[in-house]
Amino acid sequence: QVVLVESGGGLVQPGGSLRLSCAASGIIFRVDAMAWYRQAPGKQRELVASVSRNGSATYVDSVKGRFIISGDNAENTVYLQMNSLNREDTAVYYCYADVVHGEYSDRVYAYWGQGTQVTVSS
């Protein structure tokens, strides 16, 4: 019912910046929250940042002060501005969304994007 389309990944040098975008489309009445996760080879998937509908944001400690998450409720879109990137940021980044499909039900469904590769290297 819902597809999350990601863009903005790629190769960047240490110290550089990237901006990831993710737009949710499909049968959507309301998106309550969106988030970015990442998974590096051989490591557990971790929550990088999240933003709720009211704009409240959270970050994992390793990206605080470097990454900024923001959302556009009208377009069901989330962004992740990544600055001062280092090699430890290399991972597949996944978009996530909590979605309410209909006006007459508040049941929340979780959706994942396909993932976009971010590689930080010289």
N, C-alpha and C positions, 0 to 999 in steps of 0.2 A: 504493500500500500504506500510505502514511503521509500524514497531513494535519496541518499545523501551523496552529493557530487562534490568531490574535493579537487582543489587545484592549488598550485603555488609551490609544490615541492621541487627539489632539484639539487644540484651540486653547488656548494658555496665554500669559500675559503674561511678558515678560522678567523673570527672577529667580524665576519660579515653578517648580513641580515637576510631574512626571508619572511614573506607574509603568506600564510596559508588561509584559504577560504573554503567554506563548506556551506552549500545551500541544500536545504531540505525541500523536496517536492513530492506531490502526491495527495493523498486524502489526509488533509491536516485541518483540524479545527483550531488547535493551539499547541505550540511547542513550549513546554515548561522549562526546559533547560537544554543546553548544548555544551559539549565538552570536547577536548582533544586528549587522546591517549597516545602513547607511543610504545613501541616494542623494539628493542635492539636485539641483534642475534645472540641467542643463548641466555637472554634475560627475560624476566617477567614483564608482562604488559603493565604499564603504570599510568595513572591519571596525571596528566600534565597540568591541565587547567580546565576550569568549568565556569560557566556563567548561567545564572538563572534568569527568568523572565524579567525580574525586577532589577537586573543589572548587577547583582551581587556576584563577585568573582572569587575563585580560589585558585591557588597555585601550589604545585609541589615545591619543596624548599629549593631544589637545585636550579629552578628557573626564576625564582623571585628576583625582581629587579631587572631581569633581562627580557622576559616575555610579557606580552600584554594580550589578554583575551577580550574580545568585545562581540556583541551581538546586535543584530538588527531584527527586531521582532516583526516588523512589517514584511520583511522579505524572508523570514525564517532562515537567516544566514548567520554564521559565526566566523570570526576571523581570529587568527593567532599571529600576532606580530612577534617575530623572533629576532632579537638583537644579540650582539656579542656571542655569536654561536661558537661553540667549541666542539672538538671531536666526540665528546661524550654525548652530544645531542644527536649524533647520527642514529637514525632509527626509522622505522616505518611509522608514520603518524596516522592515526585513525580518528575520524570524526564520529561523534556520538550524539544522539538526540533522544529526549523523552517527549513523546508525542501523544496528544489526545486527538483521536480521529473524528469524533462526532460531538455535536452540540448537546446531545442528551445522555452522554456517558462521560464520566471523568476518569475512566480507566486509562492508565498510562502505559504505553508500549515503548520498548527500547529499540532503537535502530542504529546500525553501524555503517560507516562508509567503507569503501574498498581498501583504503589505505593509500598513502602517498609517501614515496621515499624521500627522505632528507639525508643528504650526505655532506658532511663537513670535512673537507680535506684540502690539502695544498696541491 
